[in-house]
Structures are given as C-alpha cells and as structure tokens.
Amino acid sequence: MNKCSSMENPSTSNRKIITFIGMMGTGKSKFGRLVADHLSYNFYDIDTLIEKDQKNTIKNIFSKKGETFFRKIEKDKIKNLVTDIIEKEEKAILSLGGGAFDDRETREILNANTFVIWLNTPIDILVKRVGNAAKRPMIKGDVRNTIKDLLSKRIKYYSICDYKLDTNDLVEGQILNKILTKIRNQND
C-alpha cells in the first residue's frame, strides 16, 4: 500500500497518466486542465464524461438511480478509460469525483497505472468554494458537517496515493508549479 509523500516512489516512475483525487472544491478539474495544457497531455474529467454518457447531471443520476448505480458506472468509466489510455500510449490527466477513490478496485487500477496526486485543502476553504452545494449530491443538510464527515471517511483512501499536496497556504501559481515540478521529476 503506497502512502502519500513528497518523496519519490520508484514504482511510479515514468507513468504517463496523472490522476487528481481529493474532496469536492479542491481544484482537481481546474488544476487538471491547467497541468494538461502546460504538458500537452489530454484531460479527462470523469464526472463530465459520465454526464455526457448518461445525458444527465451527476445530481440527477444520484437522485433518480442512487449512489450505488452511480459508483458502478463511475468505476467502469475509470477502468475503461485507463485501459484505453494505456492501449493508445497517450499522456493524460484524470480528474476524479471526490468519492471515486473510495472504491478498492478503482484505487488498485489507478495506483498501479497512474501517478496519483491528492489535492488536500482545509475544510474552511472547501466550505467557501462549495457554497450552498446545490449541485453536490453528497451534501445533505449542513455543508460544513457533511464535508467534515465525508473527509473523515475518505482520508484513509486519499492517503494511499503517490503525492499529497497541501494547498492551504498556496496561491494558484504556486500549486500549479509544485504539481508540474513533481510530475516532471517523476518522469525524469
């Protein structure tokens, strides 16, 4: 089992697929796109791909078909996408929904085939970014308490990554530079 660190993990060297994990509001999609642009990698946002496939929003999928249904199609989408990317030998960035990494099979696929970066952001900042959470199906009732509860359940899974980046005291440019440096170093 890998543990996040700022140290180099020899088993993950030269991976051409980078995966961003973390809670909602950490900037996985934003930084995924920025990193992909800087490195000329393809960018895939799993939630966006699922919405396109299902012709529906994530929130509606949750409310109409339930979380179990959503997690199955999410796991299948990730597994199939990683397989396709490897077969095509493309360089890619994946941005996962906050709960995708909870699934054991998904973690195993991603940890074996991608360089997993956990964007860790304090709860106070997440609450501000998420706002009233109208589009967030996992938020029920009090936003702060829900985020806190979700993070306490997910942190054990997030910690099984290749690199943890605490974004707390960093501005956008610093976060981007740290990510790019880490990716370039793991590819050297």
Secondary structure, 3 states (H helix, E strand, C coil): CCCCECCCCHHHCCCCEEEEECCCCCCHHHHHHHHHHHHCCEEEEHHHHHHHHHCCCHHHHHHHHHHHHHHHHHHHHHHHHHHHHHHHCCCEEEECCCCHHHCHHHHHHHHHHCEEEEEECCHHHHHHHHCCCCCCCCCCCCHHHHHHHHHHHHHHHHCCCCEEEECCCCCHHHHHHHHHHHHHHHHC
